[in-house]
Amino acid sequence: MMPDTIRVFAPATVANVTCGFDILGFAVDQPGDEITLTKSDTGEVRITNITGDGGALPLDADKNTCSVVIKMFLNDLGLRQGIDIVLDKKMPLGSGLGSSAASSVAAIFAINELLGKPRKLEELLPYAMEGERVACGAAHADNVAPGLFGGFVLIRSYDPLDVVKLKTPDELFATLVHPQIEVKTKDAREILRKQIYFKESVKQSGNVAGLIAGLLTSDFGLISRSMHDHIVEPIRSILIPGYSEVKAAAMEIGALGAGISGSGPSIFALSHNEAIANKIALAMKQIYGGIKVECETYVSRISQTGPRLI
């Protein structure tokens, strides 16, 4: 017997991961979003409640990420099943932590489970990507892919779509800080250079290859040497107050590397044990306290599971 109600958690994600602009991302255990789906006899997909968003997200089922994903899925299956949606946003909006991706992933994973898994997990990715298109105008995968599959994910190609989950060392921890400032994704995109020098491309490619090789071989020294972004970070970091100080403190404490999460303003650091990750979180909080900016910090392992039933 398939259930009439299902509840799912989907994790926050870090995209770009320094040198891997638009092609690398990883999932964390916390924070994340929760979604509850309940079958109804109305034949309609409805959002009955959203919490944690401060009223910012639309209740219109044709405009909200999670409901649009579900409607597309039902339409492709040829089903006219009524679904009532309750979305609980347990992560900050516009944080650079994949908030819209978490909602998309939670929605498509939940509806597939609720209907008895008519699609394989990898077949759900295009739906989650379309949810991203609703949220930000582009169906990118560097947040939804790690959110759906867990772990580190490489987006090798979009045409055709080719996504690879990477092996991740068990000892790897992420520290995240979300300062209460706004960085619009549109602005973060527009300030980027339209062209780069060939030698910069070669340098960046070497770091991407080194980071992936370090993850696959659990070579923390190689991971650390490779976590450098010569193209995007120098430009985007000017939009984030305290960025240089936070990164310097993380590296001094013992981080393998640190960078901007997505388009910001959140900052992440990777460490090879939890003790260092917790020390970095404390330093991040102290730095933002010193410049009178409120912030939230999180320490988490790299999530290997992606979404899960609650």
N, C-alpha and C positions, 0 to 999 in steps of 0.2 A: 504493500500500500504506500503510495506516495503521499507525503505530508501536504497539508493545506497551508501551512505557514513555515517559513524558513528564515533564519537569521544568520548573517555572514559578516565577518570582519575582513577588511582588505588593508594592507599596510601602506605607510608612507614610503616614498622612494627618493633616491638621490640620482639625478641625471647629470650627464656630462663627465663627472668624476675626473676633474682637472683636464687632462689631455684628450679625453674622449668625447669632445663636443658633438652632441646629437647622435652618438653611436654607442655610448656606454651608460649603464644605469645599474643600481642595486637597490634591493628592498631591505627594510629594517623591521624589527619586531614591533616597534612602537614609535610614534603614534600611528593612527589609522582611522578609517571610517567604518561604521556599522550600518547595515541595511536590513530591514525586515520586509519580506514579501508575503502577502496573503492572497490566496485565490479568492475571487468573488464571482458572482453570477451576472455582473453588469456587462461583461464583454468589453470593458474599457480598462486602460492602464491609467491609474490615478495616483497622484502623490497626496497622501492624506496628512502628512506632517513632516516637517524638517526641524531638527533641533541643532543647536550649536553654531548656526550660521549668522545669527544676529539679524535674520530677515533678509539677507543679501541674495539668496538663491531663489529662482523662480519655482512656483508651484505648478506652473503650466507644464503639462506632460509633453508638449511639443518643443519645449525650450530647455528643459532640465536634462543634464547629462545622463543620469541613471535611467530616467523614464524613456528617453529617446532610444537608448541601447536596448531596453527591454521590448519596446514596440518593434524595432527592426528585427529582433530575434524571433518574436512571435509571428511577424509577417512572413519571414523566410520559411518558417515551419508550417505556414498556412493555418495558424491557430487563431481563434478569436476568444482567447482566455482573458477574463477579467483579472487584473492584478492591482492590489492596493500596496502602496510603497510608503514606508517610514524610513527616512534617512537621518541618521545621527552623526553629524559632523564632529568627530573627536580630534580633529587636527585643524590648524589655522588655515584660512583661505589666503591665497596669494602669497604663500610662504616660500615657494620654491621647493616644496617637499612633495609635490605630486598630489595635491588635494583633489583636483578634478579626476586624476587618474585613479585614485583610490575609490572614488564613487563609481566610476565606470567599471572598474574591475569587480567591485563588490556586486554591482547590479548584474553583470553578465554571468558571473560565477553563480550567483544565487538563483537566477531564473533557470539556468541549465540544470542545477541540482533539483530545483522544485519540480521540474518537468521530467525527472528521471534520467538526466544526462543524455539527451539526444545528440549532443555534439561532444567531440573530444576536446580536451583542454586547449590544444594548439589551434583548434578551429574557432575559439572564442576571441582570439587576439584581434582580428579585424573589427569585430564589434566594439571592443574596448577602445580601439583607435578612433572609431567614428564618434565615440563619446568625447574624445579629446577634441575632435573637430568642432563639435557643438560648443565646447567650453572655450576654446582659444583660436578656432579658425584653421587649425592644421591637425591632420591625423597622424601625429608623430607617435613613436612607440617607445622612446627611451625611458618613459615613466611606466606606461601600462604593461610593457613586456616584463620587466622585473617584478612589477606588482602582481602579475598573473602567474608567473612561473617561479618567482622567488629567486634569491641569490643574485649574482652578477649576470648581466645579460649584454651581449653584443648585438647591435643592429647592423649586420653586415651589408644589407641592401634593402631598399624599399621597393624596387622594381626589377625583379620580383622580390616580394617580401621574404627575407632570410634572416631569422633570429636564432642566436646560439646562446644557450645557457652555459656559463663558465663555472668550472670547479672553483670553490672558495675555501681558503684555509679555515678550519674550525675556530682557530684562536682569534680571528679578526673581529674587532669591535668598531662600531661607529659612534662618534659623538656629534650631536647636532645642536646648533643654537639658532633660534628664530628670534631675531630682534624685532621689536614692534615698530618697524618702518616699512614704507611701501616702495617696492620697485616694480614698475609695470613691465610685463614681459615684452610689450610692444616697444617700450623705450630701450630695454636691454638688447633687443634685436637691432633696432635702428642705429645704435651707436657703433655696431661692429663694422670693421673694415670689409669692404666688398671684395678686395683682392689682397693676397699675401705673397710674400716672396717665396720662391722655390725652396730656398735653404730653410725657411721657417717650416714649410710643409714637411721636409725631410726630417727635421729635428722633432717635430710633433709626432710624426709617424713612428719614429724610433721609440718615443716614450709610450705611445699606445701599445706597440708590440711588446715593449718591456714590461708594462703593467700587466698585460694579459699573460705573458710567460711567467711573471712572478706569482700571479694568482694560481696558475695551473701547477706550479712546482712548490708552492708555499715558501717561496724565497722572499722573505720580508725585506731584505736589503735591496733586492731588485725592484720590488714594489715601491719602496721609498725613493730610489733613484729615478724612477719613471714618473712619479706623480708631480709633473711640472707642466704647466700650460703657458706656452709662449705667445699664444695668439689671442685668446678670449679674455682670460683673467686680468691681464694688465689694463684692459679697457673697462670691463664691467665692474671691477673692484672699486672704482671711483664712485660708484653709485651706492656703496654700502659703508656707512660710517663705522669706524672701528675695525674694518676688515684686516688691515695690515697688522694691527696690534693683536687681534685674535689669532691670526695665523702664526705670527711669530711666537706667541705664548704656547700654542699647541705644539709647535716644532721643538721649542726649548724643553718642554715637559717630556717629549719622547714620541710624538705622533710620527707615523710613517709618512704622512702627507696630509695636506688640508687644502680646501678649495671652496668655491661657491657651489651651492646645491641648486641645480637648475639655473634659472636666471636670477636667483637671489630673492630676498635678502638673506636667507638662511645660509649658514656656513657649516661644513662638515669636516671632520678629521677622522682618519683611520688609525687604529692602534693595534698592537699585537697582543694586548691583554686588557682585561676589564679595569684593573687598578689604574693604569695610565689613562684610559678613556674617562674614568670618573674624575681624575685630577684635571683633565682638560676641560671637562664640563664646568667645574668650579672656577677655573681661570676665566673661561668665557663669560660666566655670569658676573664675575668681579669686574672685568673690563667694561661690560656694558652698564653695570651699576655705576662705575666711575664717570661715565659720560651721560648719565641720567637717561638711559634708554632701557625700557623694560624688555625682558626677553624670557624665552622658555628654552630649557635645555633637555635633551634626551640622550640616554646612553643605551645602546642596543647591540646585540649580535646582528650579523647579516642574516636576514630571514631567509630560510631555505624553502619555506612552504608556500609563500604567497597568501592567497585568501584562505580562510578556514571557516568551517561551520561553528557557530556558537551554541 
